[in-house]
Amino acid sequence: MNRVYEKSVEVDVPVSTAYNQWTQFESFPYFMTGVEAVTQINDTRTHWTTEIAGVTREFDAEIDEQLPDRKVSWHAVDGPDHTGEVTFEPLDAWRTRVNLRMAFAPEGVTEKAGAATGLVGGRIEGDLDRFKDFIESRGAETGAWRGRVEPGGMTPPI
């Protein structure tokens, strides 16, 4: 059974800066607890190595939809049943709300206990807070990918 988590954070950067940084998946270990490495395989696929509560997992994720300055959604191709979506909502010219929605099916005793006790939701909230600190302290993104991924295909970056 999938557990759904929804968390948001307001960041003091323009929407394009927040979005551009989120598309730099290989930077996720800097602000996501338990993410050891993310490797960009191609424009729509990433390979993840995670370590949570002593359990190391590797899996690939596929981007289902990516709309510049608006949305990135994905699903795990192998490994744990996992889907997610992050949306970017401009609050004004210099502030953005980042909304993260994730669903996954906990496996094993440790993951099920973490989901039941609220540990997972707290970790996701902490990751968003660390994203806020990361992007605000830099003031600029580390890179950007502005292509569009829509059901049925990809449009190259602008």
Backbone bond lengths (Angstrom), bond angles and torsions (degrees), N, CA, C in turn:
res aa  C-N    CA-C-N  psi(-1)  N-CA   C-N-CA  omega(-1)  CA-C   N-CA-C  phi
1 M - - - 1.434 - - 1.539 109.14 -
2 N 1.321 116.29 128.14 1.460 120.70 -178.99 1.519 111.63 -76.08
3 R 1.323 115.28 137.61 1.462 123.06 171.70 1.522 106.79 -99.70
4 V 1.324 117.84 136.75 1.459 122.50 -178.24 1.529 108.74 -111.14
5 Y 1.310 115.25 134.86 1.462 122.35 178.95 1.519 108.65 -125.99
6 E 1.323 116.25 134.76 1.459 121.76 177.19 1.521 107.91 -131.63
7 K 1.322 115.77 123.26 1.459 121.92 -179.81 1.523 108.12 -140.14
8 S 1.337 116.14 154.25 1.464 122.00 179.08 1.518 109.45 -137.80
9 V 1.330 115.09 157.24 1.453 121.72 173.70 1.520 107.88 -147.85
10 E 1.325 116.58 144.13 1.460 121.15 174.42 1.520 107.94 -98.53
11 V 1.328 115.85 130.33 1.459 121.33 179.88 1.524 109.09 -117.03
12 D 1.306 115.71 143.57 1.462 121.59 -177.85 1.521 110.85 -91.22
13 V 1.330 115.77 59.94 1.461 124.04 173.91 1.526 107.24 -144.64
14 P 1.328 117.40 156.66 1.470 119.75 176.35 1.525 111.49 -61.81
15 V 1.327 116.17 157.24 1.466 121.09 -178.00 1.530 111.45 -56.75
16 S 1.322 118.72 -40.13 1.467 120.09 -178.59 1.526 111.19 -64.50
17 T 1.326 118.03 -34.95 1.466 121.13 178.81 1.525 110.45 -68.13
18 A 1.331 117.31 -45.80 1.467 120.88 178.86 1.531 110.42 -62.27
19 Y 1.322 116.70 -46.62 1.465 120.80 -179.90 1.526 110.74 -62.85
20 N 1.330 116.59 -48.54 1.463 119.92 -177.93 1.524 111.29 -57.35
21 Q 1.350 116.92 -42.05 1.459 118.63 179.49 1.517 110.90 -66.54
22 W 1.318 117.98 -38.79 1.469 119.55 -179.30 1.529 111.01 -62.95
23 T 1.310 118.17 -28.80 1.477 120.17 179.54 1.525 112.60 -76.45
24 Q 1.317 117.59 -3.88 1.467 122.08 177.16 1.525 108.75 -94.06
25 F 1.322 114.68 71.84 1.462 121.52 -171.48 1.525 112.95 -57.86
26 E 1.325 117.55 -31.52 1.460 120.08 -178.45 1.527 112.23 -68.44
27 S 1.332 118.01 -12.16 1.470 120.83 176.26 1.530 112.00 -87.77
28 F 1.323 119.52 -6.33 1.463 121.94 -176.24 1.531 113.80 -55.27
29 P 1.349 120.47 -36.45 1.469 118.31 178.98 1.533 113.73 -59.77
30 Y 1.323 118.75 -19.13 1.458 121.03 178.73 1.524 112.34 -70.69
31 F 1.333 117.48 -22.88 1.463 118.27 -177.72 1.525 114.73 -135.54
32 M 1.321 118.74 -2.41 1.463 120.75 179.25 1.528 110.46 -108.71
33 T 1.313 114.94 115.82 1.456 121.44 178.78 1.527 110.08 -62.05
34 G 1.307 116.25 133.48 1.460 120.99 176.93 1.509 114.33 86.31
35 V 1.333 118.88 -10.27 1.464 120.70 176.84 1.524 107.25 -89.27
36 E 1.319 115.53 111.47 1.461 121.46 -179.10 1.530 111.35 -81.99
37 A 1.337 116.44 -40.64 1.466 120.62 -178.24 1.518 109.97 -161.80
38 V 1.330 115.14 146.35 1.459 122.25 170.83 1.521 105.99 -131.21
39 T 1.326 115.87 126.90 1.459 121.59 179.05 1.517 108.57 -114.53
40 Q 1.319 116.19 126.10 1.469 121.47 177.20 1.528 107.12 -79.67
41 I 1.327 117.03 111.85 1.467 121.79 -178.34 1.524 110.14 -81.28
42 N 1.333 115.79 -46.90 1.469 121.69 174.70 1.531 107.22 -153.22
43 D 1.310 118.05 -168.61 1.463 119.99 -174.89 1.525 114.24 -61.46
44 T 1.325 117.92 -24.17 1.469 119.63 -176.18 1.529 114.56 -122.05
45 R 1.323 118.51 0.40 1.469 119.59 -177.60 1.519 111.15 -127.86
46 T 1.347 114.27 137.12 1.457 121.49 175.87 1.522 109.22 -126.43
47 H 1.339 115.49 152.01 1.462 121.45 175.26 1.526 106.99 -113.62
48 W 1.330 116.30 128.32 1.454 122.94 -174.86 1.524 110.79 -113.04
49 T 1.332 116.09 141.65 1.453 123.31 168.38 1.519 106.08 -123.69
50 T 1.333 115.95 120.61 1.463 120.99 -178.77 1.523 109.63 -124.35
51 E 1.317 114.99 155.63 1.457 121.02 174.58 1.518 106.63 -140.29
52 I 1.313 115.46 111.54 1.460 121.10 -179.26 1.522 108.23 -131.03
53 A 1.322 115.15 124.60 1.472 122.70 179.82 1.523 111.21 52.97
54 G 1.329 116.55 41.24 1.456 121.58 177.17 1.514 115.28 79.98
55 V 1.331 117.76 0.73 1.462 121.40 -179.80 1.536 108.24 -104.59
56 T 1.330 116.52 119.18 1.462 121.75 178.28 1.519 108.72 -95.97
57 R 1.326 115.11 133.53 1.467 121.20 178.56 1.514 108.85 -132.35
58 E 1.317 115.04 147.24 1.455 121.82 171.59 1.511 107.73 -127.36
59 F 1.330 115.61 138.68 1.458 119.95 178.96 1.522 108.83 -159.16
60 D 1.320 114.96 162.55 1.460 121.34 174.28 1.517 109.06 -105.46
61 A 1.336 115.40 147.66 1.458 121.70 175.69 1.523 108.09 -126.27
62 E 1.312 115.14 144.12 1.470 122.72 -179.59 1.524 108.65 -114.33
63 I 1.330 116.05 132.62 1.460 120.66 175.67 1.519 107.92 -79.02
64 D 1.327 115.81 125.87 1.461 121.88 -179.81 1.526 111.45 -91.28
65 E 1.333 115.40 -37.15 1.456 120.33 -177.74 1.524 108.39 -151.44
66 Q 1.326 114.97 134.24 1.455 120.47 177.50 1.523 107.57 -143.59
67 L 1.318 115.28 113.01 1.461 122.46 -178.18 1.518 107.91 -119.23
68 P 1.342 118.54 113.50 1.461 121.05 -175.15 1.530 112.81 -48.68
69 D 1.324 113.91 133.09 1.464 125.04 178.58 1.520 113.86 65.46
70 R 1.339 117.74 8.35 1.470 119.52 -177.55 1.517 114.09 -127.49
71 K 1.351 117.97 -48.48 1.468 117.57 -165.98 1.527 111.89 -161.82
72 V 1.340 114.83 146.08 1.460 122.87 167.33 1.528 105.82 -137.35
73 S 1.329 117.50 126.09 1.474 120.45 175.49 1.522 108.62 -128.28
74 W 1.335 116.43 153.82 1.455 121.45 -173.42 1.524 110.87 -153.51
75 H 1.329 114.29 169.06 1.461 121.14 171.05 1.527 108.40 -147.17
76 A 1.321 115.68 151.50 1.460 120.81 176.14 1.522 108.55 -73.92
77 V 1.308 115.78 134.65 1.462 121.20 179.52 1.526 109.98 -85.13
78 D 1.309 115.38 -36.95 1.461 121.36 178.01 1.523 107.29 -140.67
79 G 1.304 116.63 173.92 1.461 118.40 -179.36 1.515 111.14 79.84
80 P 1.340 116.41 -148.15 1.472 119.63 -174.90 1.527 111.81 -65.70
81 D 1.338 115.43 147.28 1.465 121.83 175.78 1.523 107.17 -69.11
82 H 1.331 116.51 110.76 1.461 120.93 -171.49 1.520 109.96 -149.66
83 T 1.333 116.95 130.92 1.465 122.19 173.42 1.532 107.48 -135.10
84 G 1.314 115.34 160.07 1.454 118.22 178.72 1.511 112.50 -162.99
85 E 1.325 113.79 165.29 1.459 121.31 178.71 1.515 107.55 -152.82
86 V 1.329 116.16 134.04 1.452 121.42 172.69 1.523 107.17 -122.11
87 T 1.327 115.61 131.92 1.456 120.23 177.91 1.527 108.47 -120.64
88 F 1.325 114.12 155.42 1.461 121.93 -175.98 1.517 108.31 -123.60
89 E 1.324 115.63 122.01 1.464 121.99 -175.32 1.529 108.99 -119.73
90 P 1.342 118.31 110.55 1.461 118.71 178.42 1.532 110.39 -67.53
91 L 1.323 116.00 128.40 1.460 121.28 177.75 1.526 110.09 -93.17
92 D 1.314 115.75 -33.69 1.459 124.39 171.17 1.527 105.70 -163.03
93 A 1.303 118.63 -167.66 1.465 120.96 -175.28 1.526 112.77 -65.34
94 W 1.336 118.43 -20.82 1.463 121.38 -173.57 1.519 114.75 -124.34
95 R 1.329 117.97 6.46 1.462 120.71 -179.56 1.522 110.10 -136.01
96 T 1.328 114.81 145.54 1.463 121.31 -176.14 1.521 109.26 -138.85
97 R 1.325 116.54 139.51 1.461 121.26 169.99 1.522 107.30 -96.31
98 V 1.319 115.73 126.36 1.460 123.01 176.94 1.521 106.31 -104.56
99 N 1.333 116.48 118.95 1.468 123.06 -178.53 1.525 108.59 -110.42
100 L 1.308 116.48 123.95 1.459 121.78 -178.83 1.518 109.54 -116.95
101 R 1.323 115.69 129.10 1.466 122.04 176.92 1.521 107.01 -127.25
102 M 1.316 116.35 122.15 1.463 121.13 -179.90 1.518 109.60 -130.19
103 A 1.315 115.19 147.47 1.464 121.38 175.06 1.518 107.72 -135.42
104 F 1.307 115.81 134.21 1.458 118.95 175.41 1.516 109.83 -152.64
105 A 1.323 114.03 158.53 1.456 120.93 178.01 1.523 107.71 -101.51
106 P 1.337 117.89 109.34 1.460 119.98 179.65 1.529 110.43 -60.30
107 E 1.330 114.81 138.90 1.462 120.89 177.47 1.520 107.98 -118.99
108 G 1.288 116.86 142.76 1.462 121.00 176.21 1.517 112.38 75.80
109 V 1.308 114.71 166.88 1.462 122.42 -175.47 1.528 111.24 -64.38
110 T 1.334 117.79 -43.87 1.468 121.34 -175.97 1.519 111.12 -63.04
111 E 1.346 117.90 -48.16 1.465 121.13 -179.50 1.524 111.06 -65.63
112 K 1.314 117.06 -41.25 1.465 119.67 179.75 1.523 110.77 -64.51
113 A 1.326 117.88 -39.32 1.465 121.13 177.57 1.523 110.17 -66.52
114 G 1.334 117.43 -41.82 1.465 121.44 178.66 1.513 111.89 -61.99
115 A 1.323 116.54 -39.74 1.466 120.70 178.44 1.528 110.65 -68.86
116 A 1.326 117.29 -41.11 1.464 121.45 -176.72 1.524 112.12 -70.02
117 T 1.319 118.22 -31.65 1.467 121.05 -175.36 1.523 113.50 -92.17
118 G 1.319 117.52 -3.04 1.465 119.59 -179.32 1.516 113.72 89.13
119 L 1.318 117.16 0.70 1.456 121.16 -179.62 1.531 111.72 -59.62
120 V 1.322 116.94 -41.02 1.468 120.52 -178.14 1.524 110.62 -65.19
121 G 1.330 117.21 -47.19 1.459 120.29 178.35 1.519 111.95 -59.45
122 G 1.322 116.66 -39.76 1.459 121.19 177.40 1.512 112.07 -65.82
123 R 1.306 116.75 -37.29 1.464 120.84 178.39 1.526 110.53 -66.46
124 I 1.329 116.88 -42.44 1.465 120.59 178.89 1.529 110.19 -63.52
125 E 1.320 116.35 -43.31 1.466 120.09 177.98 1.530 110.65 -61.84
126 G 1.332 116.28 -42.03 1.464 120.66 177.11 1.520 112.06 -62.84
127 D 1.325 116.76 -39.63 1.476 120.50 178.01 1.523 110.70 -61.76
128 L 1.331 117.12 -42.18 1.464 120.13 178.20 1.531 110.97 -65.35
129 D 1.326 117.30 -39.87 1.462 120.16 177.08 1.531 110.79 -63.13
130 R 1.336 117.04 -39.88 1.466 120.15 178.07 1.530 111.14 -69.99
131 F 1.345 118.22 -32.58 1.468 120.67 173.13 1.530 108.97 -61.34
132 K 1.315 116.65 -45.46 1.470 121.95 178.40 1.527 109.91 -56.06
133 D 1.336 116.81 -50.92 1.465 120.76 179.93 1.529 110.89 -61.07
134 F 1.330 116.57 -41.92 1.465 122.00 -177.94 1.527 110.68 -61.32
135 I 1.321 117.73 -52.75 1.463 120.66 -174.70 1.525 111.38 -74.15
136 E 1.322 118.22 -37.39 1.465 119.75 179.38 1.529 111.81 -69.32
137 S 1.318 117.83 -36.65 1.471 119.81 -179.90 1.519 111.34 -69.56
138 R 1.323 116.77 -30.57 1.462 120.99 178.31 1.529 110.88 -80.68
139 G 1.340 115.80 -39.69 1.453 120.69 -177.77 1.516 113.74 79.44
140 A 1.320 116.56 -8.67 1.469 121.60 179.32 1.523 108.28 -151.44
141 E 1.306 115.57 155.79 1.453 121.14 179.93 1.534 110.81 -74.63
142 T 1.336 116.49 157.60 1.461 121.29 177.87 1.524 111.43 -84.63
143 G 1.300 117.72 -7.74 1.460 123.66 -179.86 1.514 108.34 173.03
144 A 1.334 115.66 -174.74 1.463 119.98 -179.52 1.517 109.93 -159.19
145 W 1.320 115.88 148.99 1.457 122.08 169.46 1.517 105.55 -133.48
146 R 1.328 116.77 116.77 1.453 121.41 -171.20 1.533 113.14 -107.79
147 G 1.332 117.62 14.79 1.455 119.60 177.23 1.524 111.35 -71.85
148 R 1.312 115.34 163.78 1.469 121.52 178.03 1.521 108.55 -110.87
149 V 1.303 115.26 136.83 1.455 121.86 173.18 1.526 105.16 -120.54
150 E 1.316 115.69 121.38 1.449 120.55 179.30 1.517 107.76 -129.37
151 P 1.330 117.28 156.97 1.456 118.24 175.46 1.523 110.17 -49.89
152 G 1.323 115.37 124.54 1.456 119.15 179.57 1.512 114.47 97.86
153 G 1.341 118.72 -4.00 1.450 116.90 176.44 1.512 115.09 159.72
154 M 1.326 113.09 179.67 1.446 121.61 -175.97 1.517 109.20 -124.62
155 T 1.333 116.66 141.26 1.452 122.82 172.74 1.513 107.32 -107.25
156 P 1.336 119.34 129.80 1.470 120.28 -177.31 1.527 111.76 -59.31
157 P 1.362 115.09 159.16 1.476 119.57 178.63 1.516 112.31 -57.66
158 I 1.327 114.72 151.95 1.458 121.75 178.63 1.512 108.92 -79.27
